């Protein structure tokens, strides 16, 4: 959304002041990268902690949680410029992870999600 709204503002500004429009576009790009386009640190930390909690509490299948830890660590590693391809690994793998979590949660017969009858 930031890019879309930024592009609209920059396009309008470019009609009267192209130099200022270029500066604004640069600022929009920086903010966009800070919010998730450049590194996946926040998402990686979140995914790692959520998956480690899942392993500890055994609320979801272990394989799903281990996959989540792997994905989270890949996201954290994106802070290093040499590991830029991990952005794609993190993003695509997280889609698979979210779908897997959703399928498990929708499966009402899943013993991992059923409350214990004590």
Secondary structure, 3 states (H helix, E strand, C coil): CHHHHHHHHHHHHHCCCHHHHHHHHHHHHHHHHHHHHCCCHHHHHHHHHHHHHHHHHCCCCHHHHHHHHHHHHHHHHCCCHHHCCHHHHHHHHHHHHHHHHHHHHHCCCCCCCCCCCC
